[in-house]
Amino acid sequence: MPLLNPFIDSIVCVGFNSENGLIIDPKSDKNNAPFLSLLQPYVLAIITADQAVYTQSKGNNIIDQFYPSVCYSKSSSVLTSNTKLQKKHIIPNAFNSLPLFCSPDGVKISHQPEDSRIHHIVFTQEDGKRSYAVVLTFQEQFILKTDKPYDDGRYQIESFTIQSQTKKPKNKIPSSYRHENTTSNKKSTSRMRERSHSISSNRTSTILRNELEPFYLPHCLILISSYPYWTAMQETISIIHDEIIQSKIEPSSTAYKQLIENYAFLTCNTPIPPIAWERFSLSFNVTTNQSVLTFDPPINTNRTVLDLDLSILLLTFNIGKLLDVLAAILNEQSILFFSSDYSKLVTTLECLLYLIYPFKWIHIYIPIVPDSLSDYYLEGPPGSYIMGVHSRHQSTVEILDLSLTCNLDNDENIHIPLDIKFHRIPSTNLHRFIRPITEFLDHIKTERALQNVHTPIRLYIDEQREFERQHRVETNNKIIEIFLDLMVDLCGDTLKPIYWKIDYQQQSPTNSLTRLSSMERNQFISNQTVFSKEKYLLSKTPGVEQEFYRIFIESTAFQIFIKEEMGSTTPTEFQKTCQLRSQLNRDQPYRLNTKLTDNQVSE
């Protein structure tokens, strides 16, 4: 039975093979030769904790009946090694668009091998849940068997490795049988060549003259998880890639299939740690043949896990640009991010959305938009959105002037269209943020420049990884603290009882709150109190500050924030920080889940 909290949900292979052939992308000119057109990759395999599915042509798939091997018994030996089932019953709809995101620039035949690379993907499901994927792309060699497609538009291809291994050597005439008269031998050979040429020119052949000339196509190996363990996934896929390189395993070989199935069974049956509590925190270590992987739990119950280095955000944005981006997100304004590096797009946006706690971005979020889906952002989808696009499209997007734009590859300010009102974060809320974040950023730059000067070099990779993990945790905790202080300065005062009022029309007619338990009473009071936006706005200085908050408190993120803070049965991380701040300021602590009296609320 699969785990409820596995590290990896599935391992997927995307690319090309001889069974499915070569298909020209429908958006390309079908009259073009396959060497000039964009090609359409496809899902080759999906392997989970208890099932391994391999796609075939003509809409069929094959389930490996002997996976997982630990479940194999003598009673199953009467079955065939593979069972065919219809594709629609096996491949989930969520995987249909996976090939587009694995190769967002499209796929073309290359005659020169490209370096292996890794990028990241985030998928948002219809119910709002997200899946996270790390994609390893490396090259595989093929040969084209025919210069004309079949009736279904497929070109026949074959793995160059398999073809070279199965090709029979030509029979050579032993030297003892050669004629001594070399002149007559040359004339005979010349006549044979002329005859062969005349025969080949009079017939139509579908076999290419350069069929033995290999070319390269991308093969993608994808780890998909429900949890953003980005670093652990990248380390895992790097281990797999290293084994592929060291053992010289080809994607079309049986050894590759066995390797992927072994790692799928291991990763899909590895649980992630439980959420940390005040007196309990647990990290898991998984040992492989090559290294030790460490899985840390979320820092508290209010946050998801994220093992990225949050300093990525600080090294990508300057402080002014970062504050403008935060203002756009808090006011739920649509913004397009650009970069020539797809991994930078995903990792930067993941760090950004993680640090806006206690707020959440619940609108459209597509950190990588493939070229084939460019119409989606060029037309401007309804509602608010955050999307990531390759930087070569920035000039086109800014001509349309439909949304804010931000380039991650330079320090230029974000582009704001003339017809969009933009309200920056008031400077009065930034006194606890700008200086600490600037000083810490300088500290990070200096520390990284001197990291190999003051400390011994670690010769063992596991020691180096553990050192990097501990350093990442320390860095992240400091950055989280600075950003949380910023959020408290922005909206910590919303928890003060003066801005809350009781809705008397919804009160219980018996008014018998004393008969309820403490938890039930707190929940009842939370449902009967509403936030007074009008009174809160009056507390802000007219002008820049008031205009920012006028938009901010109407956002969906703010409404969810108020609802969650009022509905929490235990103090949240945000409430604890506000209480600590109030104690330092010798003020009354902010406490929501207490009984409100008429003197404490505004009618």
Beta strands, then each sheet from edge to edge (+ up, - down):
strand 1: 10-15
strand 2: 22-23
strand 3: 42-47
strand 4: 52-55
strand 5: 60-64
strand 6: 82-86
strand 7: 117-124
strand 8: 130-144
strand 9: 154-155
strand 10: 157-159
strand 11: 215-225
strand 12: 284-287
strand 13: 292-295
strand 14: 335-339
strand 15: 364-366
strand 16: 385-390
strand 17: 404-407
strand 18: 500-502
strand 19: 529-531
sheet 1: 6+ 5- 4+ 3- 1+ 11- 8+ 7-
sheet 2: 6+ 5- 4+ 3- 1+ 11- 8+ 10-
sheet 3: 2+ 9-
sheet 4: 12+ 13-
sheet 5: 15+ 16+ 14+ 17+
sheet 6: 18+ 19-
end
